[in-house]
Amino acid sequence: MKKKLMIASATLAVLIAAYSGASLWSGFRIQAQSYAAVDALNLHLSRTWSDQIRVSTRDYQRGIFSSQASYVLTFPSKQDSATALKREILFVNDISHGPFPLENILSGDFSVVGALIETNGAPTPWTEALFNTRQGRPFIAGQTRIATNGVAKMLWTAAPFDLRQDALRVQFGGAQLKAEIGPRFRNRKGELTLEALNVTDGLTTFDVKGFKLETDAKYSALGLPIGINKQDVASLTWASVNAPTFELEKFKLRTALTRDESDVDSDTRIDIGALSIAQNKMGAFKLGVTVDKLDDRALVPLLELYNRTLFRVVSHVLTPEALSAAEIKRIWLQLHGILKNSPSIRIEPLSWETPAGKTQLTLNASLKPTELASGGIGLREGLIDTLDATLTVSQPMVNALVLQSMQTPGSSPAKIKGLADRESRRLADLAVQLKLGRIQNGLLVSHFNVQNDALRVNGQRTSAEPILKLLSSFVPSAWLATQTAAGQVGSDETASLQHLDPAVLTAILSDADFTYQESRDRDGDLVLNVAPSDLGANKIEIIFSGCRKDPTCEDVLLRATYPTMQTAPLKFVNDWNLRNRWARVFINDSNTPVLEMDISAYGGIGQDAIEGMVSTFFKLVREFSVELKAAEKASADAAEKAAAEKAAADAAAAAATPANSASTQPSNDAVQANAPKSN
């Protein structure tokens, strides 16, 4: 009995030791993976939201069976003063280690998991008022279950709140996130639902209800979300005392990206159940667009620019900001890159429907490469190679819209109707006179065809001037004047610089809040040594060449040198160079990664182009730092795993050696017994 008790006790001790060891080892892995996840998340945020938004680990306390970690989400604004509170949201994670978390065992669940994480928001000086509205309770809470393969299943909720601060009032109806995220955010599947949100400052009000976002996508090596994304909005209103009210209902957006080698196909569907502008009911809209043969390298920066612009619109929803000339130029630059693959586009259809009728357009076109126009906005020539389109306009619908636009308080309904009928007939007669279509049963039908640089309308070759004349009759002249003025760019923005003046680069650095020191290389050329700040590089240099006695220079080399814990994986460096065309990375003689980018003024270069390239360089410096840390961590983990496997194999071999020796070699007694006896 005593022997059995001793065996049972020893067995229990071994099980406890094994459980503790497995849990401790799991804690090490979870901590390492959390740092890699933060790096991957920051890279994702920089590409889709903003470089300013960062997640950082504030504290990590690892135990045997559980750990606690806190993370800070920071999103500063350029408008913040030096004394303003830091915009920070704090999250605290209580982590139960796998493979068998203690709380699961106590509840009878013996399934194998990587970790269980309970997340709660915690107050910061910036969010303290929000916690006060909820009597100190967190407004964000979530549960995350991480499988042994690194896949995380999340269920997070945000509680409703009503926050008042000076003239600003935010009413939040609550939200829920259900998601399944793969390691390093390589794939995402889930949905985000928002009950209601109302934001007002007394002058402008933004109100949205029934928002739902669904995604099921895998990210390519370049960062393209290959898969499906859906957005639904029950209602959205933007109202201001200084602008017309904008309202829409039953908005649906569906996008799908598919990839074949380097070509990407896109399919987009948009439905708007009802649109109103300045209390004028505009009707319902539908759009279906399919684009084939998009170049993935050109599409990535365009999507990043779209995501950043969308985030800026959302974050400044009460005071929208117009796109700058530099941003418009970047859009045209990316569109120019997409045209290199000669993509095709199909619209099937674009429809506009009101109770009075329906107007729609169907189109099938192939596009061709073309050069950017002077100044970087627009194209030098038409981008259409071939086109076939049909436009059907409902005359009763046009009559109703014209009548609605002419109605003013106190006006005579009969007089307004007469004016509207006369204007509608004028537009219809003008379209017929210009041979842009024929009227059948109240419908104006037009067929357009472009082939061999020739435009045909209803089978007859014509110029584009009649179409532009018809369109101009729909658009008030004041709008055209406004658009023309807005599209003009000052001479200082379009001026082409034949040399690179160091003063231009130093002004760009100062505007971006970078600090730097000037020095000279052995050729006497200027070198700007830029403080790396939080970009992740060890040293950043801007090296001018071709200056000599001339105060301006022909070329500039931008260089970032990185600190490394070990030699950077060569495969990672090669893969990075394949995915990024603006800069190159190499390993120098000290086994240190170096990122370089050239700016040349040969043939002239605009100041906006210089600003864009410098901004791209600093963005790539940060992104490479994040990816380098992740690659080094993965390489170290692989080496550690290989060493552990080798040690285990050596230990197993050593344990097996005595038994093998005993079974294959005779003992000394046996040898002596068999030895012949001497006389």
NORMO-V194676 format. One record per helix or strand of 2 or more residues. SS is the DSSP state (alpha for helix, beta for strand). FROM is the first residue (numbers start at 1). TO is the last residue. If there is no record, write none. Layout:
# NORMO-V194676
ss=SS from=FROM to=TO
ss=SS from=FROM to=TO
This chain:
# NORMO-V194676
ss=alpha from=2 to=48
ss=beta from=53 to=62
ss=beta from=66 to=75
ss=beta from=88 to=99
ss=alpha from=102 to=106
ss=beta from=113 to=122
ss=alpha from=128 to=133
ss=beta from=140 to=146
ss=beta from=152 to=158
ss=beta from=161 to=165
ss=beta from=168 to=172
ss=beta from=175 to=181
ss=alpha from=183 to=185
ss=beta from=187 to=200
ss=beta from=204 to=219
ss=beta from=225 to=240
ss=beta from=243 to=260
ss=beta from=263 to=277
ss=beta from=280 to=295
ss=alpha from=296 to=315
ss=alpha from=325 to=341
ss=beta from=344 to=354
ss=beta from=357 to=367
ss=beta from=384 to=394
ss=alpha from=395 to=406
ss=alpha from=413 to=433
ss=beta from=438 to=440
ss=beta from=443 to=451
ss=beta from=454 to=457
ss=beta from=460 to=462
ss=alpha from=465 to=474
ss=alpha from=477 to=487
ss=alpha from=491 to=494
ss=beta from=496 to=497
ss=beta from=500 to=501
ss=alpha from=502 to=511
ss=beta from=516 to=520
ss=beta from=526 to=530
ss=beta from=539 to=545
ss=beta from=552 to=553
ss=beta from=555 to=561
ss=alpha from=570 to=579
ss=beta from=584 to=587
ss=beta from=593 to=600
ss=beta from=605 to=606
ss=alpha from=607 to=664
ss=alpha from=668 to=674
